[in-house]
Amino acid sequence: MNKVVVHIWALTQKEIRQIVRDKSAFVLGVILPIILIFLFGFGISFDVKDIQLGIVKEKSSQWTNFYSQALGANQTFDVHFFTSQKQAMQALKDCEIEAILFFNAKEQAQLLIDGVDAPRATMLTNAVKQTIGNARAAHGDAELGVKVVHRIWFNESGESRWYIVPGLMVIILTMTGTVLTGLVIAREWERGTMEALLATPVTPFALIVSKILPYFILAMLGWIVCLVVALLIYGLPLRGGMWLITLSSVIYLVFCLGLGLMVSALTRSQFLSSQITILLSFLPALLLSGFIFDLRSAPQWANLLAHLLPPVYYLELLKVGFLTGGMNNLVVKNLIILTLFALLVFVVSVRLC
């Protein structure tokens, strides 16, 4: 056991010297996460804003004026008033506005929307309906029968950034973890130093652990920066506890580092390893974690495939840690699944060396 520890320490020192000589590892582990968390955090938004809405009133009345004022007071809309429907339709065709809300003489409303961008058209429809519904509820409209008071749980700000940032942390940790170790074993083979290492008494276990430790510390530095930005700049709450976010991130990072080592040991080519690593890590984390696409709306086969990969479980844990808290059964289940994935790639990496 003492010999294994000595071997791990000696090889870890060797890898640390390699990192110090090759500054690209520091850039990938620390600088790149900082750039991504700011670039995508401020650049990506699922909130619908700056809606160019045209309003046409065939007959001005108390209610049409009331709804028009409610829409105009909502900062989501940039309201344009037209005197005729023909004039508004021409503005819609000229892409000067995105939608037309037409009030006829019977105080009935018709909403016409430019549907080229289907997701935005859906969000636009919901925004108009919600604004009118809130206005009616606040006014106590007798037609409603009841006064509706809505409350959003777990994201009181209503900002998509609270949803985006945990997903960004999944992508960043996946990229940095797999890319950092995706080249190390292949580099040893290409330089001819792997044969020398295998000729020593060093065990595959000690070799893999020594390759993981330095890059684990490096990736965790980048993760800490992302966490500080999420809490202090983006203002995410911390309802599930720091322990949950940290523990799940540590386990997931071990998986990512092990995945990079596994691919590197399997291919023995830095170029091929870098290509395969991107395909096996970044794309599933982006497309099949539930970050971009809601898996509940995805086809059954896509939902099943997503749950065969670890990013979806890590993202669920981050959402619980930041936004909801509680959900102990989900937390325990996902932590166990992530741990099994991490152990699997670690064992496979050891066997491949």
KOLLOMI-32825 format. One record per residue (C-alpha): residue in one letter; x, y, z; residue number from 1. Coordinates in pm, 1 decimal, decimal comma. Each point is the difference from the previous one (the first is absolute). Example, Ala and Ser with C-alpha at 12.3 -4.5 7.8 and 13.67 -1.06 7.14 Angstrom:
BEGIN
 rest        x        y        z  nr
    a   1230,0   -450,0    780,0   1
    s    137,0    344,0    -66,0   2
//
This chain:
BEGIN
 rest        x        y        z  nr
    m      0,0      0,0      0,0   1
    n    285,5    236,9     84,7   2
    k    162,1    -73,2   -334,9   3
    v   -323,8     87,1   -180,7   4
    v    -20,5    333,2    182,9   5
    v    364,2     74,9    -82,6   6
    h    -58,9    -84,3   -365,0   7
    i   -311,4    218,2    -13,7   8
    w    182,4    293,3    159,3   9
    a    299,9    -32,0   -232,6  10
    l   -212,8    -20,9   -314,5  11
    t   -223,3    282,3    121,4  12
    q    306,2    222,1     37,0  13
    k     99,6    -94,0   -354,2  14
    e   -344,0     97,8   -128,6  15
    i      4,5    328,2    195,2  16
    r    331,3     90,6   -164,7  17
    q   -158,1    -77,0   -336,0  18
    i   -288,8    234,1     80,4  19
    v    239,6    274,7    107,5  20
    r    197,4    -33,3   -323,8  21
    d   -311,8    -21,7   -218,8  22
    k   -215,9    304,6     80,9  23
    s   -284,9   -126,0   -221,7  24
    a   -124,8   -222,2    283,0  25
    f    -39,6    304,1    226,9  26
    v   -182,4    184,5   -277,9  27
    l   -241,0   -291,4    -50,9  28
    g    -53,4    -62,4    368,5  29
    v    -37,4    354,7    135,1  30
    i     -4,5    269,3   -268,2  31
    l   -244,5   -175,0   -236,8  32
    p   -267,7    -55,1    270,9  33
    i     19,6    368,7     95,3  34
    i    -48,8    105,3   -361,6  35
    l   -288,0   -242,9    -56,1  36
    i   -192,0     82,4    317,9  37
    f      1,6    370,0    -86,1  38
    l    -44,1    -36,7   -376,1  39
    f   -291,4   -242,9      9,1  40
    g   -142,5    121,5    329,6  41
    f    -60,1    347,9   -136,7  42
    g    -31,3    -99,4   -366,2  43
    i   -264,9   -273,7     24,8  44
    s   -351,4     75,2    115,2  45
    f   -326,8   -187,8    -36,7  46
    d   -198,8    303,3    110,4  47
    v   -219,4    159,0   -264,3  48
    k     73,8    373,1    -18,0  49
    d    -48,2    299,9   -227,7  50
    i   -316,6   -135,2   -162,6  51
    q   -112,7    231,0   -278,8  52
    l   -377,3     -9,5     49,0  53
    g   -248,9    186,3   -215,4  54
    i   -341,4     87,0    144,5  55
    v   -304,8     85,7   -209,8  56
    k   -326,1    110,9    165,3  57
    e   -302,3      0,6   -227,7  58
    k   -192,5    168,9    278,4  59
    s    149,0    167,5    302,2  60
    s   -160,6   -102,5    329,8  61
    q     80,3    -30,2    366,0  62
    w    124,8   -357,9    -30,4  63
    t    200,8     38,8   -318,2  64
    n    170,9    304,3    147,0  65
    f     60,4   -186,7    324,7  66
    y    165,8   -296,9   -173,1  67
    s    201,7    227,0   -228,6  68
    q    134,3    188,3    299,5  69
    a     86,7   -327,7    176,0  70
    l    196,8   -120,1   -301,4  71
    g    170,2    335,2    -41,2  72
    a    101,5      4,4    366,8  73
    n    163,1   -343,5    -32,5  74
    q    368,0     48,5    -84,2  75
    t     -5,2   -324,8   -197,9  76
    f   -192,5    175,8   -279,4  77
    d     79,4    287,3   -229,6  78
    v   -353,9    101,3    -95,5  79
    h    -88,8    163,9   -331,7  80
    f   -352,8    132,9    -57,5  81
    f   -157,9    -12,4   -346,8  82
    t   -317,0    158,8   -125,6  83
    s   -100,9   -290,6   -225,8  84
    q     60,2   -371,6    -28,6  85
    k    126,0     41,8   -355,9  86
    q    270,4    237,9    116,9  87
    a    101,5   -240,6    277,5  88
    m      9,8   -297,2   -239,6  89
    q    234,0    190,7   -228,6  90
    a    228,2     72,6    295,5  91
    l     -4,8   -372,3     86,1  92
    k     94,4    -94,4   -358,4  93
    d    280,4    259,0      6,4  94
    c    132,4   -156,5    325,0  95
    e    -50,1    326,5    187,0  96
    i   -208,1   -182,0    261,6  97
    e    -25,7   -363,8    111,8  98
    a   -366,0    -23,0     90,1  99
    i   -331,6    182,8    -26,7 100
    l   -264,1     11,6    272,2 101
    f   -326,9     99,3   -165,4 102
    f   -300,9    111,3    207,1 103
    n   -320,9     -3,1   -201,7 104
    a   -316,7    198,3     67,2 105
    k   -136,1   -280,0    222,6 106
    e    307,3     28,9    224,6 107
    q    125,6   -336,6   -119,8 108
    a    375,3    -37,5    -47,6 109
    q    191,7   -174,2   -275,8 110
    l    375,6    -57,3     18,4 111
    l    195,6    -35,7   -325,3 112
    i    362,3   -110,7     35,1 113
    d    299,8    -35,6   -228,6 114
    g     69,4   -371,6     40,0 115
    v    335,8    -22,7   -178,9 116
    d    170,0    -42,6    337,9 117
    a   -238,3   -256,8    147,2 118
    p    139,2     -9,6    358,0 119
    r     -4,1    379,3     26,7 120
    a   -352,8      7,5   -145,4 121
    t   -116,1   -238,8    272,0 122
    m    164,5    205,9    273,8 123
    l   -147,3    317,4   -151,4 124
    t   -348,6   -148,4     10,7 125
    n     44,1   -102,0    362,2 126
    a    135,5    344,2     91,4 127
    v   -301,0    178,7   -150,1 128
    k   -248,1   -239,4    162,5 129
    q    171,9     22,4    337,0 130
    t     12,8    379,4     -6,2 131
    i   -370,4     27,7    -85,8 132
    g    -90,4   -268,8    252,9 133
    n    195,6    172,3    277,1 134
    a   -162,6    331,5    -86,1 135
    r   -348,4   -152,2     18,9 136
    a     77,7   -176,5    326,9 137
    a    144,1    314,2    155,5 138
    h   -306,0    197,5   -107,3 139
    g   -234,3   -263,3    140,9 140
    d   -180,1    -64,1   -327,2 141
    a   -333,4   -162,3     78,4 142
    e     28,5   -227,4   -304,0 143
    l    283,7   -188,6    160,9 144
    g   -213,0   -110,3    292,7 145
    v    308,2     -9,0    224,5 146
    k    302,0    218,9     48,9 147
    v    312,0   -183,1   -111,1 148
    v    324,8     76,2    184,0 149
    h    294,7   -188,9   -148,4 150
    r    320,8    -83,9    178,8 151
    i    315,5   -147,4   -154,7 152
    w    184,6   -242,9    222,6 153
    f    376,8    -55,7     -2,7 154
    n     66,5    283,4   -248,1 155
    e   -168,8    308,3    138,9 156
    s    197,3    227,7   -229,6 157
    g   -149,8   -168,4   -305,3 158
    e    339,4     25,0   -172,5 159
    s    119,6   -279,9   -223,3 160
    r    354,8     67,5    123,5 161
    w    -80,2   -191,1    319,9 162
    y    -75,0   -297,6   -223,1 163
    i    290,2     57,3   -240,9 164
    v    289,6     34,4    244,6 165
    p    -27,2   -353,5    150,8 166
    g     -6,8   -136,7   -354,6 167
    l    307,6    204,0    -85,5 168
    m    181,8   -147,5    297,8 169
    v    -77,9   -349,4   -131,9 170
    i    140,5     85,5   -342,8 171
    i    307,0    179,3    138,0 172
    l     90,7   -279,2    242,3 173
    t    -54,9   -259,5   -273,8 174
    m    222,4    182,7   -247,9 175
    t    282,2     83,1    238,0 176
    g      1,2   -341,7    165,2 177
    t      5,3   -213,6   -314,1 178
    v    227,4    225,1   -206,7 179
    l    258,6     33,9    277,2 180
    t     54,6   -374,5     27,6 181
    g    -97,9    -92,2   -354,7 182
    l    357,5     39,3   -118,8 183
    v    222,8   -107,6    288,9 184
    i     18,2   -377,4    -61,0 185
    a     11,5     46,5   -376,9 186
    r    283,2    250,8     45,2 187
    e    198,2   -257,7    196,3 188
    w    -44,9   -254,7   -280,5 189
    e     93,4    244,7   -276,5 190
    r    313,3    116,4    183,5 191
    g    106,4   -356,1     73,1 192
    t      2,4     51,5    376,4 193
    m   -288,5   -238,5     65,7 194
    e    218,4   -305,2    -62,7 195
    a    247,4    131,7    254,8 196
    l   -276,2     47,9    256,6 197
    l   -136,1   -349,9    -60,5 198
    a    347,9   -142,4     51,7 199
    t      8,0    144,1    352,9 200
    p   -172,6   -153,1    306,2 201
    v   -273,6    265,0    -28,9 202
    t   -346,2   -156,6     -5,9 203
    p   -273,7    114,6   -242,1 204
    f   -201,0    114,7    304,3 205
    a    281,0    228,9    118,2 206
    l     49,5    130,6   -353,7 207
    i   -367,7     91,5    -46,9 208
    v    -29,9    161,4    343,2 209
    s    313,2    208,7    -63,0 210
    k   -145,7    116,3   -331,0 211
    i   -332,2     97,5    160,0 212
    l    117,8    186,9    312,1 213
    p    177,0    303,7   -156,6 214
    y   -272,3     59,1   -256,6 215
    f   -267,8    -47,9    263,3 216
    i    149,2    285,6    203,1 217
    l     35,3    213,8   -312,1 218
    a   -359,2    -60,7   -111,7 219
    m   -130,6     66,3    349,8 220
    l    165,2    343,6     -5,1 221
    g   -200,1     83,6   -311,8 222
    w   -313,7   -144,2    158,9 223
    i     45,1    214,9    311,9 224
    v     19,6    311,3   -218,8 225
    c   -322,3   -104,1   -179,4 226
    l   -171,6    -59,2    334,4 227
    v    100,8    342,4    132,7 228
    v   -125,4    165,2   -319,5 229
    a   -330,0   -190,8     20,2 230
    l    -62,3    107,8    359,8 231
    l    134,5    354,9      6,4 232
    i    -50,1    129,0   -354,8 233
    y   -298,3   -198,1   -130,3 234
    g   -164,6     -6,4    341,9 235
    l   -101,8   -365,6     12,6 236
    p   -136,4   -117,4    335,6 237
    l    152,5   -289,5    191,9 238
    r   -300,3   -192,0    130,1 239
    g    128,3   -356,1    -16,2 240
    g    325,6     68,1    180,7 241
    m    359,9     45,1   -107,5 242
    w     74,7   -359,9     95,6 243
    l   -231,2   -135,2   -270,9 244
    i    141,8    220,1   -276,0 245
    t    358,1    -74,7    104,3 246
    l    -45,8   -375,3     45,4 247
    s   -183,9    -47,7   -328,6 248
    s    257,3    213,6   -182,5 249
    v    290,8   -197,6    143,8 250
    i   -153,9   -332,2   -103,3 251
    y    -90,3    127,8   -345,8 252
    l    347,4    148,3    -50,3 253
    v    157,2   -334,7     88,4 254
    f   -222,9   -158,1   -264,7 255
    c    103,4    257,4   -261,9 256
    l    370,5    -36,9     79,2 257
    g    -33,2   -377,9    -12,4 258
    l   -184,8     18,0   -331,0 259
    g    280,7    207,7   -149,9 260
    l    260,2   -248,5    124,6 261
    m   -201,6   -294,2   -130,5 262
    v    -23,3    148,7   -350,1 263
    s    366,6    101,3      7,6 264
    a    110,7   -348,1    103,5 265
    l   -223,7   -163,5   -259,0 266
    t    101,8    211,1   -301,7 267
    r    370,3     68,0     85,7 268
    s    -21,1    297,6   -239,3 269
    q    -31,7    358,6    118,1 270
    f   -183,2    113,1   -313,9 271
    l   -246,2   -289,4     -0,8 272
    s    -47,9     24,1    375,9 273
    s    -87,6    370,1    -18,0 274
    q   -263,8    -64,5   -267,5 275
    i   -162,0   -292,8    177,6 276
    t      7,0    182,3    333,5 277
    i   -203,7    287,2   -143,3 278
    l   -255,5   -240,8   -146,0 279
    l    -35,8   -199,8    321,3 280
    s     -7,9    292,7    241,1 281
    f    -96,4    340,1   -135,9 282
    l   -282,9   -103,9   -232,5 283
    p   -185,2   -220,0    255,0 284
    a     45,1    267,6    267,6 285
    l   -142,9    263,1   -233,2 286
    l   -276,9   -193,1   -172,1 287
    l   -100,5   -279,3    238,5 288
    s     30,0    153,7    345,1 289
    g   -326,3    193,7    -13,6 290
    f    189,3    329,6    -20,6 291
    i   -110,5    106,3   -348,8 292
    f   -294,3   -233,8    -60,7 293
    d   -261,2   -101,0    253,4 294
    l     29,3   -379,4     12,8 295
    r   -366,2    -28,6     97,3 296
    s    -86,0    130,4   -346,7 297
    a    261,3   -212,0   -177,9 298
    p    -76,9   -330,6   -176,2 299
    q      0,1   -303,9    225,6 300
    w    321,4   -140,0   -149,8 301
    a    182,2    330,4     59,3 302
    n   -121,5     15,1    358,4 303
    l    116,8   -357,6     56,2 304
    l    338,6     69,6   -158,8 305
    a     45,3    311,2    213,2 306
    h    -57,0   -198,4    319,2 307
    l    268,9   -247,8   -103,6 308
    l    253,8    283,0     30,1 309
    p    113,0    182,7    317,8 310
    p    -42,8    370,9    -97,3 311
    v   -378,0    -10,7     52,8 312
    y     43,3   -125,6    357,4 313
    y    262,9    260,5     82,9 314
    l   -218,1    280,2   -135,8 315
    e   -293,3   -118,8    211,9 316
    l    222,1      7,6    309,0 317
    l    117,0    353,3    -77,5 318
    k   -359,1    118,2    -39,3 319
    v    -85,5   -149,2    338,2 320
    g    313,0    147,6    155,5 321
    f    -55,7    349,3   -135,4 322
    l   -374,1     42,6    -44,1 323
    t   -226,8   -246,6    176,6 324
    g    163,8   -174,9    292,6 325
    g   -156,2   -311,9    149,0 326
    m    -84,7   -284,5   -240,4 327
    n    207,5   -244,7    205,3 328
    n   -102,2   -309,9   -196,7 329
    l    107,6    160,5   -327,6 330
    v    326,9    120,1    153,7 331
    v     94,9   -342,7    136,3 332
    k    -91,8   -176,9   -324,0 333
    n    195,2    239,9   -220,9 334
    l    306,6     -1,8    226,1 335
    i      8,1   -379,5    -12,5 336
    i    -32,4      0,6   -379,9 337
    l    278,6    258,5    -40,7 338
    t    224,0   -200,0    233,6 339
    l    -55,6   -316,7   -202,1 340
    f     86,1    182,5   -322,8 341
    a    318,4    139,1    158,2 342
    l    105,9   -343,3    128,3 343
    l    -73,0   -157,1   -338,7 344
    v    221,9    232,8   -203,4 345
    f    273,3    -16,5    265,3 346
    v      8,5   -382,2     -5,9 347
    v     -4,1     -8,7   -380,9 348
    s    284,8    253,5    -14,2 349
    v    209,3   -211,9    236,2 350
    r    -64,8   -311,5   -207,7 351
    l     99,2    176,3   -322,5 352
    c    338,3    113,7    134,8 353
//
